[in-house]
Amino acid sequence: MVMVVPFCGVRYNADKVEVLDSVFAPPYDVISPQEQNELYKKNPHNVIRLILSKGEGDEKYIEAAETFRRWIDEGVLIQDREPCIYPYYQEFKENGKLVTRKGIIAAVKLEDFSSKKIIPHERTFAAPKLDRLKLTTACRANLSPVFAIYSDPEGALEKSIEDRLSKEPIVKAVSGDGVKNYLWRISDSDLLSQIRSRMSDSVLLIADGHHRYETALEYRNTQRKRSDESSEDKDYEYVMMYLSRVEGDGLVIKPTHRVVKNIGPLETQDFLQKLRNKFNIEVVSGAVLPEPQFGSGGNKQFAPDGNKKLPFNEGISTLNHQEFAIVTNNSDFIFKFSSKEPISVHYKNLGVMFLHGGVFGEIINEEEAEILYTKSIEEVVRLVRTGDYKIGFILPPLRAKDLYEVALSGEKMPHKTTYFYPKLLSGLVFHLLG
């Protein structure tokens, strides 16, 4: 059973921090060194000093913990006196349309993955988990929420929460990318009981924050070993989590593209031929950039005469969920493909699964490929055009329902598959672990 409960959150004190926008930050794992420096300068109380301290070695965890406790002692951070859930909305433009992603921040009882009540969709790595474990242990708090999604086709729970929102949120902040962030606080016992009841039969899919969730599991297990008492209601049995429904209009998943430096002994033409042998390919469009030349004599087998030529950006915009684009140093083309061998029904609409299963798994050695992951199509094209990288793969957006279906089937997505947009702000609320 999934248990979603309120908690006494720790938040920035608006009386001490006049400009709240200046103390928030993106999640730690998307912050570049340059952005880290900028956030340090932005405000002496910016959450960057907690989630991504500049200290050396293990000193940075000690420094973050001391800063956290000092801010609490000085009243920069204050704790709510009664348990609350925190509705969190993000308003942004997507494809020219104003949309709002709606969700709540709550405490969720940790479940081992074997229970299949809270499930991952990506693989994790040891180094980031150790880093977050050291930080959690030092601060004894969840500093950033795990992002999870659940299914509620009718949106009944979301509507019940929305009906109880006050006119004025407790936080209004605009992030660096122009996203408007709104946070409320609700302690209504009837609503909290309703949330707990309705969410009990849900299956939560971790959308973002896999390393943070597995860190929370490890921290819980460590604390259990140290305690002689029953740990059932201990704070460390829970993790701070942002919950948003799969069917919501604002649940946008942007793709993470791949650029490959090393394709082994293959020449580009050989690679493309192997791809053709592996998949049934239907050309959707060619490029107006140099005509495709995939072999001696100018063989245009991937862009036969009669295919409609589209400008590159226009062609990319036509990608659906079963397609991806390949960029080489002298051609671009977009194709819809189907495997020549039987495929799992669970990911028939996810091009990234075909890419990793049939290309990186069969033609390119993923461990030796030297893959760069980027959200920018322009960067893909630039890196391949300059010759720094051999091949670029441009992927289409993912649909939340497809991702949810894959995860429920027990499949795991390749590393760096999803980019849920916008990112959650760090610093809105913290969850103490005792």
Protein Blocks (a to p, Z undefined) as FASTA:
>chain_A
ZZddddddddddfklmmblmlmgccdfklccfklmmmmmmmpmkbfklmmmccbehjllm
mmmmmmmmmmmmnomaccdfbdcdddddddddeehiacdddddddddddddfklomaccf
bdcdfklmmmmmmmmmmnopafbdcddddddfkommmmmmmmmpcfbdfbdcddfkopac
dddddfbfklmmmmmmmmmmpccddfbhplmmmmmmmmmmmmmmmpcbdfklgmklpccd
ddddfklmklccdddddddfbgcjbdfklmmmmmmmmpccddfbdcfbdcddebehhiak
klcghiacddfklmmmmpcfkbccdddfkbccddddddfbdcdfklmmbmklmmmmmmmm
mmpcfklnopaddfbfklmmmmmmnomambdcddddddfklmmmmmmnopacdehkbccd
ddddehjbccdeZZ
